[in-house]
Amino acid sequence: MIASRSIIALVFVINTLLGLFTAAVLLRFLMQQVRADFYNPLAQAVVKITNPLVLPLRRVIPAWGKVDMASLVLVPVVQFANVWLVLFVSDSPYVYAWGSIIFWTVFKVIFILVNLYFFSILMEAVISWLGHGRSPLDGLLRPINAPLLRPVRRILPPTSGLDFSPLLVMLALQVINLLLPLAWPIV
């Protein structure tokens, strides 16, 4: 069955909006884990965007130590809704195959997390070329990307002032994305 253009467009809109929201919630969670500067304008925007769903969920799901469980639970819930909506609007026979929906949800969350890191590392690299330490993004992106970049920098230190670790990490992230089985069950 070939999906109509309007269904493909609707699927694109659903995936984009819910994917961006999921990325914002993941970013919020990562910022909390690395204790990023929440006075940063981007951090405040992420908090404002995610507050409508995170704050009510915090009343039901408390933090576990220093881990914001509400944000962590919200990520798969939003992507579960995303996958189900896509299957529903595309009139897929998998719409009530809960195992398949969970399968797609897990891989979409991984895909979004990998892309979030890819683009944050890319932005950090571009910012470092344009003006070191002058951008408010710089203070936010460095702590978020450090857990991925630090181990690579130990193996491959900067050469003649050039840091190739972002390139290697971005390459590895793209390989992960290529290995994810994300062919949707709609055509």
N, C-alpha and C positions, 0 to 999 in steps of 0.2 A: 504494500500500500504506500503510495507516494503522498506525503503531506502537502497540503496547499500552501501557497506563499503566505497567506494570512496566519496560518498556524505556525509556520516557521518564524515569522516575525514576532508573534506572541511568545513563542518559546524563547526567542532571543531576548525579548524584554524581560521576561520572568528570570531567566538565567542571569542577565546583567544586573538587574536591581537586587535580587536576593544574593547574588554572588558578591556584589559590592558591600552590601550590608554585612554579610558573613565576614568579609575581609576586614571591615571596620571593627567588628566584635573581636576577631582574632588579633587585630592590631592593639585593641584596648587590653586584651589579656596579656599580650607580649610586653606592652609598655609597663603593666603592673609587675610582671615577673622580673624585668630588668631595672625596675625602679626609675623609669624615664621621667623626665621633667614634665609634670602635668600642667605647668604654667605655659608651656609651649603652645602657640596658636593652633598647630595641627592636632596636638594632643587634646586641647579643649574642644575642637571641632569633633573629633572622634568620640569623646565622652558625650557631647550633646546629641550626636546622631544615635548613639547606642543606648542612652539613658532610658528612653521610653519602654524598652523591653528588658534591659538589664536590672533596673531598680526594682520593678515589681517582682521579678524573678528572685532577687536577693532576699525578699521577705520569706520566700518559700525554701530557697536553697542557700544556706549560709556558707560563708567562706570556710575552707578547710585549711587551717594554718594560715599561710600567706597566699594561698591559691584561691582566686576568685572563681568558685565553682559555678556561679550563676552564668558568667560569661562562657565558661567552658562547656556548660550544658546547652546554652543557647545556640552555639555554633552548629552542632549536628541537628538540633531541632529545626533551625531555619533551613538548613540544606535538605532535611527530610521533607519539609513542606515544599521546597523548590522542586525536588525530584517528583514528588507526588503530583504537584500542579502541572508540571511538564507532561507527565504521563497522562493526566486527566484531560488536558486541553488537546492533546494529540490523539485522544481516543485509543490509547495503547492497550493491548490486552494484558499488559503487566501492571495496570493501575492498582490492582489489589494483590499483587504478588509481593508481600511484605519482605521476603528474603531478598528479592531483587532490588527493592527500594532501599533497603539497608545497605546492600552492596554498592549501589550507585552513590548513596549518601557518603559512605566512607571515602570512596575514591574522589568525589567532588570536594570534600573537605581537604584532603591531601593536595589536590590540584590547586585549590585556592590558597592554601598555606604556602605551597611551593612558589606560586606566582607572586604572592605578597612579598616573600623574601627576595625573589628575583628582581622585582621592580624597586624594592627599597634599596637593594645593593646597587642597582643601576643608578638610582637617584643619588645615592651617597657618592658614587664614583664621579658622576657629572659635577656634583657640587664641589668635590675636592679639586677638580680641574679649574672651576670658575672662580672660587674664592674661599680658601680654607678658613673655616670657623666663622664666616660672616653670615651664614644663613641660619635661621631658626630651625630649619630641617636638619641641619648637620648635628645639632645637639640631641635630636630625637632619633635619627637613623643610626648613629654610631652605636649606642648601647643595644639597640634592637638587633643589629647585624653582627655585633661582636661575637656571640656564641658560634656563629657559622664561620666567620672570617678568622678568628683567633687561632684555631688549630691549623688552618692552612698557612697562616703567616709564620707559624713556628717551623713548618716544613719548608716553606718557600718565602724567605724574608725578602723585603724590597731590594731590588737590584738597581743601582745607579739612580735611586730616587723614584723608581717605578715600582708600584705594588701590583703584582699580577694575581694576587689572591682573589680579588673580586671576580676576575675573569674565570678562574678555575671553579670557584663556587657557583657562578652563574651557569657555567657549562654543565656542572654536575646537576644543578637544579633542572635544567632543560632535559637532561637525560632521564631524570626521574619522571618528568611530565610525559616524555615520549613512551615510557614503559607503562604508564597508567592505562588500563583498559577502559577508556572513556567513550567508546562508540555507543551512542545512545540507541535504545531500542526503537527509535522512530526514524523513518526515512523521509 
